[in-house]
Amino acid sequence: METLSHREIQEVLLGILKELDGFCRSHDIRYSIAGGTLLGALRHKGFIPWDDDADVIMPRPDYDRFVALFNKECTSHYHLLTQERKKDKWYVNTYSKLEDSSTESHEPGLVGVAKFGVNIDIFPVDGLPDDPEEQMRIIRRTMHYKRRIVLRQKTFLHLFLPHQGPPLAFFGAKTKSLDKWLSLADDLLRSHDFSTSNYAAAICGLYAQKEIFPRQMFEEYAEYSFEGVPLMGLKKADEYLTSLYGDWHQLPPESERGGKHRLKVYKK
């Protein structure tokens, strides 16, 4: 198989983003590029040079429609991996991935289940209660379920590896099935309706409380140029990025510039 360069990986990611954008526009589905992808659009007019991934967020009603429709209607080499797990029973995340199935990615530290192609992460944005303490309870509980989902997949050999955390957490994860942990997490994420909540966040994402905003933040969009392609992003992008990164206009130190995933990618 042909090995892809870093720039070629970014070109595959851009193809996935274009596919998602076209599908969402044709079905009136709201979305925003997010995290480092939105930062890249504003600071670099495209990918952060050293990035090797892309992120998207969708309000929960739009996310559910996207999940329900995409694989049924898309006939190209793009494929949605989703926590519904009806087809891809090995997929065990509380969010979805849109992959280019003509590629195969190998990530250091991931074995067994990491069989997908180059992909972008798609996170639902869910409603939250008004009370900040209750907001944090939901976020902490979601993180608890996510850790249990990870531990539930590991074998008992995990107990003998160094720096793997307390054994009680491992045995606690084994008290429920993987599907039960995923169901508990999904029920919690959906516990407050997005459309009627005053606050919302991509609760299962990376930034947790930094991504809590009034719901209107996730309902107002603008178009941004990304590698010459018009993609949708949050209208109040500066407020969003400042909460996540602080002074996002400044480049990080060179020691912190590197792709998160350190992928090796092959063209099938």
JOTAQUI-V46193 format. One record per run of one state. SS is the DSSP state (H for helix, E for strand, C for the rest). FROM is the first residue (numbers start at 1). LEN is the number of residues. If there is no record, write none. Layout:
ss->[SS/SS]
from->[FROM/FROM]
len->[LEN/LEN]
This chain:
ss->[C/E/C/H/C/E/H/C/E/H/C/E/C/E/C/E/C/E/C/H/C/H/C/H/C/H/C/H/C/E/C/H/C/E/H/C/E/C/E/C/H/C/H/C/E/C]
from->[1/2/4/6/28/32/35/44/55/60/74/78/82/96/101/103/108/119/129/132/153/156/161/167/174/178/190/194/197/199/202/208/212/213/215/220/221/227/229/235/237/246/254/257/263/268]
len->[1/2/2/22/4/3/9/11/5/14/4/4/14/5/2/5/11/10/3/21/3/5/6/7/4/12/4/3/2/3/6/4/1/2/5/1/6/2/6/2/9/8/3/6/5/1]
